[in-house]
Amino acid sequence: MIMTRECSSTADAITGVLLAGDAVLNLSQQPLNTTAGTLFVAADAGQLSVRNAPAAVQWRMDMASSLKKLRCDAVGRIVVISEENCSDAALVTRDLNAQGIPHLHCILMNSCDEHSFMDEEDTEAVTERLRQLGYI
């Protein structure tokens, strides 16, 4: 049975996908906007553990064997956070599936900033082209 679910979010809005009993395995290097008490998966000497402080993990293949240890009374699901096209996320979710550990894979989308929109010069160029095509 496949237990993977996928969603997308931004680092600022990640609390919208987290539930009580989730532990965040952050494969991105982005700081996540979470609430106090959020559990995080951390790596120490290749071993994974759960802690109450924000952490990011650089995945290594030998860490897969310690995934099972993350399951405890406080942790019901692992939420894997990655950026788009993260090959490590595919490995982690495959290992979580193989071990029967409930999880959610959340892909961080780039949020738009003010530079992502058209400026005045772009607007004029688009307007002129629409005029040339007869739409305006």
Order of alpha helices (4+ residues) and beta strands (2+ residues): beta-beta-beta-beta-beta-alpha-beta-alpha
